[in-house]
């Protein structure tokens, strides 16, 4: 009986941990079209409160997004309508690459800084409400080979100053990658061979 109770407790703890991990995913990223990679906000709650860099111009950090360092200049436009959930007027409309480290150097790195051209608008996260709303669209066609694989996850930090605040949640890559043209050609060749074999059987 004691063993059953321990097993039941362990199962509940594992289920709770899994649910907590899922709840921490705030942005679902679809890389199927590198020219229009989408970051879609869900209704999961932020993992921590944060008022660091409360001005939206400080933005957020998408840590370790690319598989290697890239060069994307500051103030590159972002499409879509993604905002902090608690302030629909603060649009994330700019981004650039950099390294989320003690010595910040914008323009080069495998992390993304996503921020706003607006000033005076707040960016506050609460563990009692979703973190983001809407969808952000990025053109990563020049870096298609360096995009993360489906299933990859990483942290989302408020602001861009290294180790200033705990992560407010995570991002994860979802979706289906579009096959290369060579893959389509191989598939067509296999279909043709199959058709030939079928005709021979009928003959």
Secondary structure as the mmCIF struct_conf table of DSSP 4:
data_model
#
loop_
_struct_conf.conf_type_id
_struct_conf.id
_struct_conf.beg_label_comp_id
_struct_conf.beg_label_asym_id
_struct_conf.beg_label_seq_id
_struct_conf.end_label_comp_id
_struct_conf.end_label_asym_id
_struct_conf.end_label_seq_id
HELX_RH_AL_P HELX_RH_AL_P1 UNK A 2 UNK A 23
TURN_TY1_P TURN_TY1_P1 UNK A 24 UNK A 24
STRN STRN1 UNK A 25 UNK A 30
BEND BEND1 UNK A 32 UNK A 33
HELX_RH_3T_P HELX_RH_3T_P1 UNK A 34 UNK A 36
STRN STRN2 UNK A 37 UNK A 41
BEND BEND2 UNK A 43 UNK A 43
HELX_LH_PP_P HELX_LH_PP_P1 UNK A 44 UNK A 44
STRN STRN3 UNK A 45 UNK A 45
HELX_LH_PP_P HELX_LH_PP_P2 UNK A 46 UNK A 46
BEND BEND3 UNK A 47 UNK A 48
STRN STRN4 UNK A 50 UNK A 50
TURN_TY1_P TURN_TY1_P2 UNK A 52 UNK A 53
STRN STRN5 UNK A 55 UNK A 55
HELX_RH_3T_P HELX_RH_3T_P2 UNK A 56 UNK A 58
STRN STRN6 UNK A 60 UNK A 62
TURN_TY1_P TURN_TY1_P3 UNK A 63 UNK A 64
BEND BEND4 UNK A 66 UNK A 68
STRN STRN7 UNK A 70 UNK A 71
TURN_TY1_P TURN_TY1_P4 UNK A 74 UNK A 75
STRN STRN8 UNK A 76 UNK A 77
STRN STRN9 UNK A 79 UNK A 80
STRN STRN10 UNK A 83 UNK A 84
TURN_TY1_P TURN_TY1_P5 UNK A 85 UNK A 86
STRN STRN11 UNK A 87 UNK A 91
STRN STRN12 UNK A 94 UNK A 98
BEND BEND5 UNK A 101 UNK A 103
STRN STRN13 UNK A 106 UNK A 106
TURN_TY1_P TURN_TY1_P6 UNK A 107 UNK A 107
STRN STRN14 UNK A 108 UNK A 109
BEND BEND6 UNK A 110 UNK A 110
STRN STRN15 UNK A 111 UNK A 115
BEND BEND7 UNK A 117 UNK A 117
BEND BEND8 UNK A 120 UNK A 120
STRN STRN16 UNK A 122 UNK A 122
STRN STRN17 UNK A 125 UNK A 125
TURN_TY1_P TURN_TY1_P7 UNK A 127 UNK A 128
BEND BEND9 UNK A 129 UNK A 129
STRN STRN18 UNK A 130 UNK A 130
BEND BEND10 UNK A 131 UNK A 131
STRN STRN19 UNK A 132 UNK A 133
BEND BEND11 UNK A 134 UNK A 134
STRN STRN20 UNK A 135 UNK A 138
HELX_RH_3T_P HELX_RH_3T_P3 UNK A 141 UNK A 146
BEND BEND12 UNK A 147 UNK A 147
HELX_LH_PP_P HELX_LH_PP_P3 UNK A 148 UNK A 149
TURN_TY1_P TURN_TY1_P8 UNK A 150 UNK A 151
STRN STRN21 UNK A 153 UNK A 158
BEND BEND13 UNK A 159 UNK A 161
TURN_TY1_P TURN_TY1_P9 UNK A 162 UNK A 163
BEND BEND14 UNK A 164 UNK A 165
STRN STRN22 UNK A 169 UNK A 174
BEND BEND15 UNK A 175 UNK A 175
HELX_LH_PP_P HELX_LH_PP_P4 UNK A 177 UNK A 180
HELX_RH_AL_P HELX_RH_AL_P2 UNK A 181 UNK A 202
#
